[in-house]
Amino acid sequence: MSGPVFLPPRHYLNDGYGVASWLLTRDHKRIALLYLIGVTFFFFVGGAFATLIRLELATPAGDLVSDDTYNKLFTMHGVMMVFFFLIPVIPAVLGNFLLPLMIGAKDLAFPKLNLASWYIYIVGALFTMYAVITGGLDTGWTFYTPFSTVASTSAVIPAALGIFVNGFSSILTGLNFIVTTHRMRAPGLTWFRLPLFVWSLYATSLIMVLGTPVLAITISLVAAERLFNFGIFDPARGGDPVLFQHLFWFYSHPAVYIMVLPGMGVVSELVAAGCRKQVFGYHFVAFASLGIAVLGFLVWGHHMFVAGQSVYAALIFSILSFLVAIPSAVKVFNWTATMYKGSISWDTPMLYAIGFIGLFTIGGLTGLFLAAVGLDVHVTDTYFIIAHFHYIMVGGTIMAYLGGLHFWWPKISGRIYNELLAKVSAFIIFIGFNLTFFPQFILGYLGMPRRYHAYPPEFQVLNVLSSAGASILGVGYIIPMIYLAWSLRYGRIVGSNPWGAIGLEWTTTSPPPTENFAHPPIVTWDAYDYPTQVEGRIA
Amino acid sequence: MAPRVDALYFFLLGVSGFFSLLIAGLIVYYAVRFRRRAPDAIGARIAGGMVLEIGWTVIPLLITLVIFFWGASVFFAMARPPDDTLNVYVVGKQWMWKFQHLNGQREINELHVPLGRAVKLIMTSEDVIHDVFVPGFRVKADVIPGRFTQLWFQPTKPGRYHLFCAEYCGTRHSGMVGEVVVMEPDDFQRWLSSGSTSGSLASAGAKLFADLACNTCHRPDTQTRGPLLDGIYGRTVTLQGGSTAIADEAYLREAILNPGARLRAGFQPIMPAYQGVVTEDGVAQMIEYIKSLQPPEGLR
């Protein structure tokens, strides 16, 4: 450390005060913080539902809440976490904040549209919260027909409307990112000099723009059948219930990649900076993102292996599902290889990155169990599935998000959090996560079905382990909330590049000025070009 | 089926364990071996390596192909029941399972089957989608309103096995559970003939066939306006427009409930749809009646 470090005199956080300066802002960095508040709130709402689920499942009897309440809890947990947390979290918070900074632009291509996206997200969330408050939703987040259209008596329409509206937020964000990446890159910043996070955001945006309209159509058809008695999915009126599953998963499988691709991008950044080394096989990692985005559209049928589809359709979806695993495997191998002969930091962001690689590997490998049709028949719709997708969504996406938040927090706030607490809570999350979800793989193979309010007593031991893990995990998520908030005012001021990392975002002040760069940058180097480009810290 | 599924499972556990430990081991080893020793230290300059990239693309691809073919072969066995199965009709409704044996014996939430015999369940739902899942046999299939799906298994050990509904179906989904009771064949025969049944499914179907006056049109003489049903089961029939279909349970079901959907060639679409007129139980009875009709001499 060479002398005291001060915040810059002028930055985006002190450029205007008061509620209007935030709610009417067009600054991508402030909009990112608006999203941060939104997703954090819905994360804790969804987390509260999860807590009640795990409490109920601590005993085999359905004794804590009624069966209807339990069904609403897991439905609302899924809806909140998927649509209002996991899908927006990395693109809309970290992506929004970083995309212009990483490409040397002063903002996104359409700043007003960006603000509109946030308002649309909030309106969608309000409709869905209205559904929660006025009786809840009991269809499962998957809205399977004909249950959702003829049998459920819960608030299907407000919830569906919320998800429909929220979809436009995704579409507009995706559109904004695609145009920004094409049109706003700094002079000299060619496609193959882009940080890998930008590649992953670009691939994600393609899915958002191409996939989300299908969800809007599907949800509209459910509403039409429910409200106007159209016979679309209900066989009693000439409809086909399985058609819904095709439409739903045509969006919702790619949506998995909306959730995890940005996380992979974040991890590429964390690994590069944590090793002070370029990412091994940059081109392969970049194209793996696009490969996943394209192949991800062709595997929806693997959600329906037991839904009466033809044997041959199942085989085709099976082999395509194995193919989509390959680019993910390539990424894991490349991150691991990046660590070879790196200068590996043990700071919090790198701990999260390492945690991500481990958990994502397990999540990905258990995906192979599910892609193997003959084995999927046994484990689908059991806790094996629950464990698998939580390893991807929670072990993957949330680990990456928290790693990214800790990595860029000094850029966002200009200050650093308590590093000891941060490392401790990263460990708590890792331990709590594995204790929560690993037993669920075993439960699933033993045959415990998902969405069960009560279960046979022989499953209790593993369920108690899982519930105990969930309480540890909950603590692990609350601690960072507290020390990050605390650091906003009391954290140590760290200057523009505390990690000694490469990347345009580290060349401007922390926090950056509203226009991002005092002088528009010109790029003459490749991404992660370590020996030549670190300013200050490295000779 | 269970040993085949388990073998694949343990193979996959081995593959996953190997790769998980490989990755975790390398990461931990590198994190310690190459930890940052000075605040300003940077990593070595290594851009990538084509041989490694090709290696870790092709090797996983080959491994996944092995898993694919293995999984596919298990699935084929699951999808193809043997010819001489013991058939049971299953109707799911919120929130119970109804089983009908061919001799007319009915049961709810309990399914008795004989040891060693291949059993085929012919299943449909009266309301929303359900799913029959017997973890002990490693089999599962959705039960979908408006169509037949099927599932088969061959029990190899007597005992009681969990039967779960595995597709979320509303309030008492987790109460929609039952048991498969596997009995010695003799005990099963005794159980099957116990109690009072109202006759076999086929005889009940014959009565229904007469009550609904189906024989007004489906008759063997020159007055016939509908296809002759004797011996139709299992035959390939030609449809309007030239395509063909096998007259299996699913086809016969559709031909009763919604005859216009796949009309036989050479007949007028005059038959009314019996959707909503005949219950799912009635459909099963009529199908068994039609299956019991012997083909006429010339066609045998």
Interface residues (C-beta under 8 A of the other chain):
Chain A: G62 D67 D68 N71 D138 G140 Y144 P146 F147 V150 A151 S152 P235 A236 D240 P241 V242 C275 R276 K277 Q278 F280 G281 Y282 H283 F284 F305 V306 A307 G308 V311 A314 L315 S318 I319 F322 L323 A325 I326 A329 V330 V332 F333 N334 T336 A337 M339 Y340 K341 G342 S343 I344 S345 W346 I354 I357 G358 T361 I362 L365 T366 L368 F369 A371 A372 V373 G374 L375 D376 V377 H378 T380 D381 T382 Y445 L446 G447 P449 R450 R451 Y452 H453 A454 Y455 P456 G500 Y530 P531 V534 R537 I538 A539
Chain B: R4 V5 L8 Y9 L12 V15 S16 F19 S20 I23 A24 L26 I27 Y30 A31 F34 R35 R36 R37 P39 D40 A41 I42 G43 A44 R45 I46 A47 G48 G49 L52 E53 W56 T57 P60 L61 T64 L65 I67 F68 W70 G71 A72 S73 V74 F75 F76 A77 M78 A79 Q94 D127 V128 I129 D131 F133 P135 G136 R138 V139 K140 A141 D142 I144 P145 G146 R147 T149 H162 F164 C165 A166 E167 Y168 C169 G170 T171 R172 H173 S174 G175 Q275 G276
